[in-house]
Amino acid sequence: MKKKILLALFLGLFLITKAQLKAKTQCATFVVDILNGTVNNIKPTITIPELKEQLPCFTSSEDESPSSKCGGGVFYKDRDVYFYTQRDYVEIREKFKGQLSIPLMGASRNNLFKWLGNPKIKDASWDAFQMAYGTLVLHYNSASKVVLIQFSTKGTDELSLCE
């Protein structure tokens, strides 16, 4: 009887020592440079494997394929940052956790000229600005405050955003 209890205790301890804790992959604070069109110095033209290597704390990803919803990408849902790699653009949403080089999120539509100048294309709920790297699109809520930032290396003529 003692041998059976001792054997069971030994096996239990053996199994516990084989279990390992795995720490969640950590990334530095996301810094979005609006004027250069980068997140942590990463441009929207990056490939999925390169992005996963440089910012390994992604929450999900989708391979680039004809059947993928928006052409594939790498997503950081806990930080509200979305890289659409096939379409070469990045989306910063309202609950973004990180730093913006220009405080655009929540900024009033009427106060953007000092940073960005006049938009190239203007619509009722969004503006598209021509930038040195491509295009910056800002979306507004009913109070004319920025709620969504999208930037791409492509110009307004070839830009294809996910609906």
C-alpha positions as CSV (number, residue, x, y, z in Angstrom):
1,M,0.0,0.0,0.0
2,K,2.8,2.4,0.9
3,K,4.5,1.6,-2.4
4,K,1.4,2.4,-4.4
5,I,0.9,5.8,-2.6
6,L,4.6,6.6,-3.0
7,L,4.5,5.6,-6.7
8,A,1.4,7.8,-7.3
9,L,3.0,10.7,-5.5
10,F,6.2,10.3,-7.5
11,L,4.3,10.2,-10.8
12,G,2.3,13.3,-9.8
13,L,5.5,15.2,-9.0
14,F,7.1,14.0,-12.2
15,L,4.2,15.3,-14.3
16,I,4.2,18.7,-12.5
17,T,7.9,19.2,-13.2
18,K,7.3,18.6,-16.9
19,A,4.7,21.4,-17.1
20,Q,6.1,24.7,-18.1
21,L,4.8,28.2,-17.8
22,K,5.0,30.1,-21.1
23,A,5.2,33.9,-20.8
24,K,3.1,35.9,-23.2
25,T,5.2,37.5,-25.9
26,Q,5.8,41.2,-25.1
27,C,6.2,44.1,-27.5
28,A,7.3,47.6,-26.7
29,T,4.8,50.4,-26.7
30,F,3.5,51.0,-30.2
31,V,4.6,54.4,-31.5
32,V,2.8,55.6,-34.6
33,D,4.7,58.2,-36.7
34,I,1.9,59.9,-38.7
35,L,4.3,62.0,-40.8
36,N,6.5,59.0,-41.8
37,G,3.7,56.5,-42.0
38,T,5.2,53.9,-39.6
39,V,4.4,51.9,-36.5
40,N,7.6,51.4,-34.5
41,N,9.5,52.3,-37.7
42,I,7.7,49.6,-39.6
43,K,6.2,50.6,-42.9
44,P,2.9,49.2,-44.3
45,T,4.7,47.4,-47.1
46,I,6.2,44.8,-44.6
47,T,5.5,41.1,-45.3
48,I,3.6,39.0,-42.8
49,P,6.6,36.9,-41.7
50,E,8.8,40.0,-41.2
51,L,6.0,41.7,-39.2
52,K,5.5,38.7,-37.0
53,E,9.2,38.6,-36.3
54,Q,9.5,42.3,-35.5
55,L,6.3,42.6,-33.5
56,P,5.6,39.1,-32.2
57,C,2.8,40.1,-29.8
58,F,0.0,39.9,-32.5
59,T,-3.4,38.5,-31.5
60,S,-4.3,37.0,-34.8
61,S,-3.2,36.9,-38.5
62,E,-4.6,35.9,-41.8
63,D,-2.5,34.7,-44.8
64,E,-2.6,36.7,-48.0
65,S,-4.8,34.7,-50.4
66,P,-7.7,35.3,-52.8
67,S,-10.1,33.9,-50.2
68,S,-8.9,36.1,-47.3
69,K,-11.4,38.8,-46.3
70,C,-9.1,41.9,-46.8
71,G,-6.1,40.4,-48.5
72,G,-4.5,39.1,-45.3
73,G,-2.7,40.8,-42.4
74,V,-1.5,40.8,-38.9
75,F,-3.7,42.2,-36.2
76,Y,-3.0,43.5,-32.7
77,K,-6.6,43.7,-31.4
78,D,-5.5,44.3,-27.8
79,R,-3.8,47.5,-29.0
80,D,-6.4,48.3,-31.8
81,V,-3.7,48.3,-34.6
82,Y,-4.3,46.3,-37.8
83,F,-1.7,45.8,-40.6
84,Y,-3.3,44.8,-43.9
85,T,-0.2,43.6,-45.6
86,Q,-1.5,42.8,-49.1
87,R,-3.1,46.2,-49.4
88,D,-0.1,48.0,-47.8
89,Y,-2.0,49.9,-45.2
90,V,-2.3,50.2,-41.4
91,E,-5.4,51.0,-39.4
92,I,-5.4,52.6,-36.0
93,R,-8.7,52.4,-34.3
94,E,-10.4,54.4,-31.5
95,K,-9.2,52.3,-28.6
96,F,-5.5,52.5,-29.7
97,K,-3.0,51.8,-26.9
98,G,0.3,53.5,-27.7
99,Q,1.7,56.9,-28.7
100,L,0.9,59.0,-31.7
101,S,3.5,61.5,-33.0
102,I,0.6,63.9,-33.7
103,P,-2.4,63.6,-31.3
104,L,-5.0,62.9,-34.1
105,M,-7.2,60.4,-32.3
106,G,-10.1,62.4,-30.9
107,A,-8.9,65.6,-32.5
108,S,-11.5,67.9,-34.0
109,R,-11.7,68.0,-37.8
110,N,-11.4,71.8,-37.7
111,N,-8.0,71.6,-35.9
112,L,-6.1,69.4,-38.4
113,F,-4.8,72.0,-40.8
114,K,-1.9,73.1,-38.6
115,W,-0.5,69.5,-38.8
116,L,-1.6,68.2,-42.2
117,G,-2.7,71.1,-44.4
118,N,-5.7,70.7,-46.7
119,P,-7.0,67.3,-47.5
120,K,-6.6,66.0,-51.1
121,I,-10.1,64.4,-51.0
122,K,-12.9,65.5,-48.6
123,D,-16.0,63.5,-47.8
124,A,-18.8,64.0,-45.2
125,S,-17.3,61.5,-42.8
126,W,-13.6,61.2,-43.9
127,D,-10.6,63.2,-45.3
128,A,-7.7,61.8,-47.4
129,F,-4.4,63.7,-47.1
130,Q,-1.5,63.4,-49.5
131,M,1.6,62.5,-47.5
132,A,5.3,62.0,-48.6
133,Y,4.9,58.2,-48.1
134,G,1.4,57.9,-49.7
135,T,-2.0,58.6,-48.2
136,L,-3.4,59.3,-44.7
137,V,-7.2,58.8,-44.3
138,L,-9.0,60.1,-41.2
139,H,-12.5,59.1,-40.4
140,Y,-14.8,61.2,-38.1
141,N,-17.7,60.5,-35.9
142,S,-20.9,62.6,-35.8
143,A,-19.1,65.2,-33.5
144,S,-16.4,65.6,-36.2
145,K,-13.7,64.0,-34.0
146,V,-11.2,61.5,-35.4
147,V,-12.1,57.9,-34.6
148,L,-10.1,56.0,-37.2
149,I,-6.7,56.5,-38.8
150,Q,-5.6,54.7,-41.9
151,F,-2.3,55.2,-43.7
152,S,-0.9,53.6,-46.8
153,T,2.1,53.8,-49.1
154,K,-0.2,54.0,-52.0
155,G,-1.7,57.2,-53.5
156,T,-5.4,58.0,-53.4
157,D,-5.9,56.6,-57.0
158,E,-4.7,53.1,-56.2
159,L,-5.6,52.9,-52.5
160,S,-7.9,49.9,-51.6
161,L,-9.2,49.9,-48.1
162,C,-11.1,47.1,-46.4
163,E,-14.8,47.8,-45.9
